Amino acid sequence: EKKEELIIVYNKFCPFAQRALIAALEKEVPVVFKKVSLGEKGFIQGDILGAYGRDPGSDGKVPILVHNERVLTESEPVCWYLAEQFSSGSSLIPKCNYEKAKMRLMISRFCGMV
């Protein structure tokens, strides 16, 4: 039986990657964190993305999430995936649709400021 592996590639100075790290820690999922220098673009594209025969248009940005041979990039989709894929740990998305809509508004406003 194939073991599920969750990998998050990040850089400790990137606030976008830190979002994904926080989401993974809050969800309490077993994850392998791979810290890279943002100058290691060849490593990110070659070893991580190339390992799965895909290049989702990454230009070396982090975070990169790899789960069951599927690759996601960019912090917002990575965080949504973690929140919706895993039931363990903290609930990151409100159950109330009104509160969920307010949360999405806050995220869109914050993303526009960064």
C-alpha positions as YAML, in Angstrom:
chain: A
units: angstrom
residues:
- id: 1
  name: GLU
  ca: [0.00, 0.00, 0.00]
- id: 2
  name: LYS
  ca: [1.30, 3.42, -0.97]
- id: 3
  name: LYS
  ca: [1.97, 5.78, 1.91]
- id: 4
  name: GLU
  ca: [0.65, 9.30, 1.52]
- id: 5
  name: GLU
  ca: [3.41, 11.87, 1.67]
- id: 6
  name: LEU
  ca: [2.85, 15.57, 2.12]
- id: 7
  name: ILE
  ca: [5.79, 17.86, 1.32]
- id: 8
  name: ILE
  ca: [5.90, 21.63, 1.61]
- id: 9
  name: VAL
  ca: [8.84, 23.43, 0.05]
- id: 10
  name: TYR
  ca: [9.39, 26.83, 1.64]
- id: 11
  name: ASN
  ca: [11.83, 29.62, 2.38]
- id: 12
  name: LYS
  ca: [11.95, 30.94, 5.93]
- id: 13
  name: PHE
  ca: [11.96, 34.57, 4.77]
- id: 14
  name: CYS
  ca: [8.92, 34.28, 2.50]
- id: 15
  name: PRO
  ca: [5.68, 35.38, 4.21]
- id: 16
  name: PHE
  ca: [3.62, 33.56, 1.59]
- id: 17
  name: ALA
  ca: [5.34, 30.27, 2.37]
- id: 18
  name: GLN
  ca: [4.87, 30.89, 6.07]
- id: 19
  name: ARG
  ca: [1.10, 30.94, 5.51]
- id: 20
  name: ALA
  ca: [1.30, 27.36, 4.24]
- id: 21
  name: LEU
  ca: [3.51, 26.30, 7.15]
- id: 22
  name: ILE
  ca: [1.07, 27.75, 9.67]
- id: 23
  name: ALA
  ca: [-1.90, 26.10, 7.94]
- id: 24
  name: ALA
  ca: [-0.15, 22.70, 7.94]
- id: 25
  name: LEU
  ca: [0.79, 23.03, 11.61]
- id: 26
  name: GLU
  ca: [-2.76, 24.08, 12.55]
- id: 27
  name: LYS
  ca: [-4.17, 21.08, 10.67]
- id: 28
  name: GLU
  ca: [-1.74, 18.81, 12.55]
- id: 29
  name: VAL
  ca: [-0.98, 16.75, 9.45]
- id: 30
  name: PRO
  ca: [2.27, 14.81, 9.08]
- id: 31
  name: VAL
  ca: [4.32, 16.86, 6.66]
- id: 32
  name: VAL
  ca: [7.90, 16.95, 5.42]
- id: 33
  name: PHE
  ca: [9.15, 20.53, 5.30]
- id: 34
  name: LYS
  ca: [11.92, 21.22, 2.77]
- id: 35
  name: LYS
  ca: [13.62, 24.57, 3.28]
- id: 36
  name: VAL
  ca: [15.25, 26.05, 0.19]
- id: 37
  name: SER
  ca: [16.98, 29.24, -0.77]
- id: 38
  name: LEU
  ca: [14.99, 31.23, -3.29]
- id: 39
  name: GLY
  ca: [18.14, 31.15, -5.40]
- id: 40
  name: GLU
  ca: [17.74, 27.37, -5.77]
- id: 41
  name: LYS
  ca: [15.34, 27.70, -8.67]
- id: 42
  name: GLY
  ca: [16.88, 24.68, -10.44]
- id: 43
  name: PHE
  ca: [16.25, 22.51, -7.37]
- id: 44
  name: ILE
  ca: [12.63, 23.60, -7.10]
- id: 45
  name: GLN
  ca: [11.83, 23.14, -10.76]
- id: 46
  name: GLY
  ca: [14.03, 20.10, -11.34]
- id: 47
  name: ASP
  ca: [13.72, 17.98, -8.23]
- id: 48
  name: ILE
  ca: [10.28, 18.92, -6.94]
- id: 49
  name: LEU
  ca: [8.23, 19.77, -10.01]
- id: 50
  name: GLY
  ca: [10.20, 17.61, -12.42]
- id: 51
  name: ALA
  ca: [9.83, 14.57, -10.17]
- id: 52
  name: TYR
  ca: [6.15, 14.46, -11.04]
- id: 53
  name: GLY
  ca: [6.50, 15.28, -14.71]
- id: 54
  name: ARG
  ca: [4.69, 18.58, -14.29]
- id: 55
  name: ASP
  ca: [5.57, 22.23, -14.28]
- id: 56
  name: PRO
  ca: [2.52, 24.20, -13.17]
- id: 57
  name: GLY
  ca: [4.16, 27.39, -14.35]
- id: 58
  name: SER
  ca: [6.25, 27.84, -11.24]
- id: 59
  name: ASP
  ca: [8.99, 30.36, -11.60]
- id: 60
  name: GLY
  ca: [10.74, 29.19, -8.46]
- id: 61
  name: LYS
  ca: [8.29, 30.71, -5.99]
- id: 62
  name: VAL
  ca: [7.38, 29.05, -2.72]
- id: 63
  name: PRO
  ca: [5.41, 27.49, -1.18]
- id: 64
  name: ILE
  ca: [5.11, 24.34, -3.21]
- id: 65
  name: LEU
  ca: [2.92, 21.56, -1.88]
- id: 66
  name: VAL
  ca: [3.35, 17.99, -3.10]
- id: 67
  name: HIS
  ca: [0.72, 15.48, -1.97]
- id: 68
  name: ASN
  ca: [0.21, 12.06, -3.52]
- id: 69
  name: GLU
  ca: [2.22, 13.06, -6.58]
- id: 70
  name: ARG
  ca: [0.11, 16.18, -7.11]
- id: 71
  name: VAL
  ca: [1.77, 19.58, -7.10]
- id: 72
  name: LEU
  ca: [0.25, 22.90, -6.02]
- id: 73
  name: THR
  ca: [1.96, 26.28, -5.94]
- id: 74
  name: GLU
  ca: [1.06, 29.67, -4.47]
- id: 75
  name: SER
  ca: [0.09, 30.14, -0.83]
- id: 76
  name: GLU
  ca: [-3.65, 30.73, -1.18]
- id: 77
  name: PRO
  ca: [-4.50, 27.50, -3.07]
- id: 78
  name: VAL
  ca: [-2.09, 25.55, -0.86]
- id: 79
  name: CYS
  ca: [-3.82, 26.82, 2.29]
- id: 80
  name: TRP
  ca: [-7.31, 26.12, 0.90]
- id: 81
  name: TYR
  ca: [-6.22, 22.61, -0.05]
- id: 82
  name: LEU
  ca: [-4.87, 21.91, 3.44]
- id: 83
  name: ALA
  ca: [-7.99, 23.34, 5.06]
- id: 84
  name: GLU
  ca: [-10.38, 21.29, 2.94]
- id: 85
  name: GLN
  ca: [-8.38, 18.08, 2.48]
- id: 86
  name: PHE
  ca: [-7.61, 17.30, 6.12]
- id: 87
  name: SER
  ca: [-10.14, 17.01, 8.95]
- id: 88
  name: SER
  ca: [-7.53, 16.83, 11.71]
- id: 89
  name: GLY
  ca: [-6.44, 19.75, 13.84]
- id: 90
  name: SER
  ca: [-8.01, 23.18, 13.84]
- id: 91
  name: SER
  ca: [-10.84, 24.08, 11.51]
- id: 92
  name: LEU
  ca: [-9.46, 26.82, 9.27]
- id: 93
  name: ILE
  ca: [-12.73, 27.58, 7.48]
- id: 94
  name: PRO
  ca: [-15.88, 28.70, 9.30]
- id: 95
  name: LYS
  ca: [-18.91, 26.46, 8.88]
- id: 96
  name: CYS
  ca: [-21.30, 29.43, 8.67]
- id: 97
  name: ASN
  ca: [-21.53, 30.66, 5.07]
- id: 98
  name: TYR
  ca: [-21.74, 34.31, 6.20]
- id: 99
  name: GLU
  ca: [-18.56, 33.98, 8.28]
- id: 100
  name: LYS
  ca: [-16.90, 32.11, 5.41]
- id: 101
  name: ALA
  ca: [-17.77, 34.97, 3.03]
- id: 102
  name: LYS
  ca: [-16.34, 37.51, 5.50]
- id: 103
  name: MET
  ca: [-13.18, 35.44, 5.75]
- id: 104
  name: ARG
  ca: [-12.80, 35.36, 1.95]
- id: 105
  name: LEU
  ca: [-13.28, 39.13, 1.80]
- id: 106
  name: MET
  ca: [-10.61, 39.62, 4.44]
- id: 107
  name: ILE
  ca: [-8.22, 37.31, 2.53]
- id: 108
  name: SER
  ca: [-8.77, 39.14, -0.75]
- id: 109
  name: ARG
  ca: [-8.16, 42.49, 0.92]
- id: 110
  name: PHE
  ca: [-5.02, 41.24, 2.65]
- id: 111
  name: CYS
  ca: [-3.65, 39.66, -0.53]
- id: 112
  name: GLY
  ca: [-4.07, 42.97, -2.33]
- id: 113
  name: MET
  ca: [-1.98, 44.74, 0.30]
- id: 114
  name: VAL
  ca: [0.99, 42.39, 0.26]
...
